[in-house]
Amino acid sequence: MATEYLDIVDENNVPIGEKRLRTEVHAQGLWHRVVHIYLFRVTSGGIEILTHLRSKDKDLHPNKWDTRFGGHVKAGETLAQAVDAELDEEIGLRVMPDKLIVGEIYKYDGGTNREFNPVYYYQFTEDTKSLTFNDGEIQKVQWMAKDKIENALRTEQEKWAGSVTGFKKVMDALAAKLGRVKSYD
């Protein structure tokens, strides 16, 4: 990670033709891209999301539950390549690009962490036992109903990466993509 370079974009998500070390990007608050992938399944009770417990060694949100997989888009990498690489590295999953549901791109200004987050969804129908944790970023996974996640994000925020507001936005977008009734008002 110390030698991980990221392409820099401007405040409108337009590449400026410059790359910097990830540590510099975060230290200087430079705009960059991060892909987020939500694995879901549809059950009789509704939509469930595959959540995961982040490694205790992560620099951001260590030892917290997360609803999304993904990571930084490395310099010279396309979004599709980043999605493929992150899923393979984190959980040993290879997904054909045409199987992904393309979501919105969200802008996040967290001070020194300023990023554009293209969101993707993947309907995961295999057994979670087929997943492998290759890069030490994930401790374990578990399915959770989206309403239980929302409640946990409200009542136990200290145990989670992400926010209830962000989660609701991406779940509403997923519901719309699936042609389901909007899940939140």
C-alpha positions as CSV (number, residue, x, y, z in Angstrom):
1,M,0.0,0.0,0.0
2,A,2.9,2.4,0.6
3,T,3.6,2.5,-3.1
4,E,0.0,2.5,-4.3
5,Y,-0.5,5.4,-6.7
6,L,-3.9,6.9,-7.4
7,D,-5.1,9.1,-10.3
8,I,-6.1,12.6,-9.1
9,V,-9.4,14.1,-10.3
10,D,-10.8,17.5,-9.9
11,E,-13.9,18.4,-7.8
12,N,-16.1,17.4,-10.9
13,N,-14.5,13.9,-11.2
14,V,-12.4,14.9,-14.2
15,P,-8.9,13.4,-14.3
16,I,-6.2,16.1,-14.2
17,G,-3.4,13.9,-15.5
18,E,-1.6,13.5,-12.3
19,K,-1.0,10.5,-10.0
20,R,0.1,10.6,-6.4
21,L,0.9,8.1,-3.6
22,R,-2.2,7.1,-1.7
23,T,-0.7,8.4,1.5
24,E,-0.2,11.8,-0.1
25,V,-3.7,11.8,-1.5
26,H,-5.2,11.4,1.9
27,A,-2.7,13.7,3.7
28,Q,-3.4,16.5,1.2
29,G,-7.1,15.9,0.7
30,L,-6.8,15.3,-3.0
31,W,-9.9,14.1,-5.0
32,H,-9.7,10.5,-6.2
33,R,-11.9,7.5,-7.0
34,V,-13.0,4.6,-4.9
35,V,-15.3,1.8,-6.1
36,H,-18.0,0.4,-3.9
37,I,-19.6,-3.0,-4.6
38,Y,-22.7,-4.2,-2.7
39,L,-23.4,-7.9,-2.8
40,F,-27.1,-8.7,-2.3
41,R,-29.6,-11.4,-2.4
42,V,-33.4,-11.3,-2.6
43,T,-35.2,-13.5,-0.1
44,S,-38.9,-13.9,0.8
45,G,-38.2,-11.3,3.5
46,G,-36.7,-8.8,1.2
47,I,-33.2,-7.7,0.3
48,E,-30.2,-8.9,2.3
49,I,-26.7,-7.4,2.0
50,L,-23.5,-9.4,2.5
51,T,-21.7,-7.5,5.3
52,H,-18.2,-8.0,6.4
53,L,-16.0,-7.3,9.4
54,R,-13.0,-5.2,8.4
55,S,-9.5,-6.2,9.5
56,K,-8.2,-4.7,12.7
57,D,-5.2,-3.6,10.7
58,K,-7.1,-1.4,8.2
59,D,-6.1,2.3,8.2
60,L,-9.7,3.4,7.9
61,H,-12.5,2.0,10.1
62,P,-10.5,-1.0,11.5
63,N,-12.5,-3.8,13.1
64,K,-15.8,-2.4,12.0
65,W,-18.7,-3.9,10.0
66,D,-19.1,-2.7,6.5
67,T,-21.9,-3.1,3.9
68,R,-19.7,-2.6,0.8
69,F,-16.7,-4.2,-0.7
70,G,-14.2,-2.3,-2.8
71,G,-11.3,0.1,-2.6
72,H,-9.2,2.7,-4.3
73,V,-9.0,2.9,-8.1
74,K,-5.3,2.6,-8.7
75,A,-3.5,4.8,-11.2
76,G,-4.2,3.8,-14.8
77,E,-6.9,1.4,-13.8
78,T,-10.5,1.5,-15.2
79,L,-13.5,1.3,-12.9
80,A,-14.2,-2.2,-14.3
81,Q,-10.7,-3.3,-13.6
82,A,-10.9,-1.9,-10.1
83,V,-14.1,-3.7,-9.3
84,D,-12.7,-7.0,-10.6
85,A,-9.4,-6.5,-8.7
86,E,-11.0,-5.5,-5.4
87,L,-13.5,-8.4,-5.3
88,D,-10.8,-10.9,-6.3
89,E,-8.4,-9.6,-3.7
90,E,-10.9,-9.2,-0.8
91,I,-13.1,-12.3,-1.2
92,G,-11.8,-14.3,-4.1
93,L,-14.8,-13.5,-6.3
94,R,-14.6,-13.0,-10.1
95,V,-17.6,-11.3,-11.6
96,M,-18.3,-10.7,-15.3
97,P,-18.9,-7.0,-15.9
98,D,-22.2,-7.6,-17.6
99,K,-23.5,-9.2,-14.3
100,L,-23.0,-6.0,-12.4
101,I,-25.7,-3.5,-11.8
102,V,-24.3,0.0,-12.3
103,G,-25.4,2.5,-9.7
104,E,-24.8,6.1,-9.0
105,I,-21.6,8.0,-8.5
106,Y,-21.5,9.7,-5.1
107,K,-19.2,12.5,-4.1
108,Y,-17.8,12.4,-0.6
109,D,-15.9,15.3,1.0
110,G,-14.5,14.0,4.3
111,G,-11.8,16.7,4.6
112,T,-8.6,14.8,3.9
113,N,-10.5,11.9,2.4
114,R,-12.2,13.4,-0.7
115,E,-13.5,10.8,-3.2
116,F,-15.9,9.9,-5.9
117,N,-17.6,6.6,-5.3
118,P,-19.0,4.8,-8.3
119,V,-21.4,2.2,-6.9
120,Y,-22.0,-1.3,-8.3
121,Y,-24.4,-4.1,-7.2
122,Y,-24.0,-7.8,-7.6
123,Q,-26.6,-10.4,-6.9
124,F,-24.6,-13.1,-5.1
125,T,-26.3,-16.5,-5.2
126,E,-23.5,-18.8,-4.2
127,D,-22.6,-20.1,-0.8
128,T,-20.5,-17.7,1.2
129,K,-18.2,-20.7,2.0
130,S,-16.9,-20.3,-1.6
131,L,-15.4,-16.9,-0.6
132,T,-11.7,-16.6,0.4
133,F,-10.2,-13.8,2.3
134,N,-7.0,-13.3,0.3
135,D,-5.5,-10.0,1.3
136,G,-6.2,-9.9,5.1
137,E,-8.6,-7.0,4.8
138,I,-11.7,-9.0,5.9
139,Q,-12.2,-11.1,8.9
140,K,-15.6,-12.6,8.2
141,V,-18.8,-12.1,6.3
142,Q,-22.5,-12.4,7.2
143,W,-25.9,-11.8,5.5
144,M,-28.1,-9.1,7.1
145,A,-31.5,-7.8,6.1
146,K,-31.3,-4.2,5.0
147,D,-33.7,-3.0,7.8
148,K,-31.5,-4.6,10.4
149,I,-28.4,-2.9,9.0
150,E,-30.2,0.5,9.0
151,N,-31.2,0.0,12.6
152,A,-27.6,-1.0,13.6
153,L,-26.2,2.0,11.7
154,R,-28.5,4.2,13.8
155,T,-28.1,2.5,17.2
156,E,-24.5,1.1,17.1
157,Q,-22.7,3.6,14.7
158,E,-19.4,3.0,16.5
159,K,-19.4,-0.6,15.2
160,W,-19.9,0.3,11.6
161,A,-18.1,1.9,8.7
162,G,-20.4,4.2,6.7
163,S,-23.5,6.1,7.6
164,V,-27.3,5.4,7.7
165,T,-27.9,8.2,5.3
166,G,-25.4,6.8,2.7
167,F,-26.7,3.3,3.2
168,K,-30.3,4.4,2.6
169,K,-29.3,6.2,-0.6
170,V,-27.6,3.2,-2.1
171,M,-30.5,0.9,-1.0
172,D,-33.1,3.2,-2.6
173,A,-31.0,3.2,-5.8
174,L,-30.8,-0.7,-5.7
175,A,-34.6,-1.0,-5.2
176,A,-35.2,1.3,-8.1
177,K,-32.8,-0.7,-10.3
178,L,-34.6,-3.9,-9.3
179,G,-38.0,-2.3,-10.1
180,R,-39.1,-2.7,-6.5
181,V,-41.0,-0.3,-4.4
182,K,-38.8,2.3,-2.8
183,S,-37.6,1.0,0.4
184,Y,-37.2,4.3,2.3
185,D,-39.1,7.5,2.3
